[in-house]
Each structure stands twice: as structure tokens, then as C-alpha cells.
């Protein structure tokens, strides 16, 4: 009588790969940053706020800049809302403008790439003409597995390796034909 063990092992391996793929696909560590944190400072004054990585401008002028309205911020520890924040193209001498800061560009840099109608912020630290700094960083970007040592992620990787070898505990035992 022919044994069904190779067929069961193949089904177990396939099922394990499907389950492991689902764990990896829905792992929050696979998320891509969708927001960026801004920290702007000059002469001891600090302003922080968070914006989408790819914001939708409230208004824009192609080749000049764009504006984002009603942005919650914290300035020197006090929360508030900016009525309008302006980001400008490298062709202007202005880098950034809001109620608390006017930052002129030294190197004709700009804080975003793409067109003013659909910009994407660049991360990094920028220096204004009067010594101001603008730091733009990704909001909490986790490292992808297996480069961090989170036990649940390591367990999922172990599951993936085990499933890839067809070693699912419930399906790997051969049952005798009766």
C-alpha cells in the first residue's frame, strides 16, 4: 500500500508558507513611514510638528512653493496651531515660513522633492542663513525583520523556517493506514 506521507508533507509545507507569509505581511514592523517629524530651532527657540510624508497642499504655486494650513505644533513647550506653513522652491531665497520662523536659504536648498502640487519631504538637517536648523526625520521607522531583536518577530521567523521545512506539529506526524 502506498503511503500518503509525501503528499501530507507537501500540503503542510504549503500551508506553513501561507501562514508565515500572512504573519510577515501583517507585521507592523513592515510599515513604511507615512509621516515626518519637523524640529526647527533658532537661538534657543524650538518648534516641533508632524506632517504627512506626501502632504496635500492647501495651496501651491508651481516653481515657487506650497502651503499647508492649520498645523498643530509645539513652540517652546506650548501647543498651538499654525494657520499656514510655507515651503519654498530652491529658486527662491526663502526655505521655510510660519508664524514663528522665517528661514532664508543659504545653498538654495529645498525641503521637498517633486512638484509643488504633490511634494514629498526630504529627510535631513538643513541650516538657514541665520544659523537656524530644520531637522526632518521619519516618524518612528522600525527596522525590517530580522534586523531587530523583537521576540515575536524572531518567533515568526522561526515559524517561517520551520514551516519551510514542512515541520508543522499537527501535520508532520505520519498516521498509519488502517
Long-range contacts (C-beta under 8 A, 24 or more apart in sequence): 1-177, 3-174, 3-177, 4-177, 5-174, 8-171, 8-174, 9-166, 9-172, 10-166, 11-171, 12-163, 12-166, 12-167, 12-168, 12-171, 12-172, 13-163, 13-164, 13-165, 13-166, 15-163, 15-168, 15-171, 16-159, 16-160, 16-162, 16-163, 16-164, 16-166, 16-167, 16-168, 17-160, 17-163, 17-164, 19-159, 19-163, 20-156, 20-159, 20-160, 20-163, 20-164, 23-156, 23-159, 23-160, 24-145, 24-156, 24-160, 27-145, 27-153, 27-156, 28-142, 29-142, 29-143, 29-144, 29-145, 29-148, 29-150, 29-153, 30-144, 30-145, 31-142, 32-141, 33-138, 33-139, 33-140, 33-141, 34-139, 35-138, 35-139, 36-121, 36-123, 36-136, 36-137, 36-138, 36-139, 37-136, 37-137, 37-138, 37-139, 38-134, 38-135, 38-136, 39-133, 39-134, 39-135, 39-137, 40-96, 40-100, 40-101, 40-103, 40-132, 40-133, 40-134, 40-135, 41-132, 41-133, 42-101, 42-103, 42-128, 42-130, 42-131, 42-132, 42-133, 43-131, 45-75, 45-76, 45-100, 46-75, 46-76, 47-73, 47-74, 47-75, 47-76, 47-98, 47-100, 47-101, 48-73, 48-74, 49-73, 49-74, 49-82, 49-85, 50-139, 51-121, 53-120, 53-121, 53-138, 54-118, 54-119, 54-120, 54-121, 55-119, 55-121, 56-118, 57-116, 57-117, 57-119, 58-84, 60-116, 60-117, 61-116, 62-115, 62-116, 62-117, 63-89, 63-91, 63-116, 64-88, 64-89, 64-91, 64-92, 64-116, 65-89, 65-92, 65-94, 65-116, 66-112, 66-116, 66-117, 66-119, 71-98, 75-100, 87-111, 87-112, 87-119, 89-116, 95-126, 95-128, 95-134, 96-128, 96-134, 101-132, 103-128, 103-129, 103-130, 103-132, 103-134, 104-128, 104-129, 104-130, 105-129, 111-136
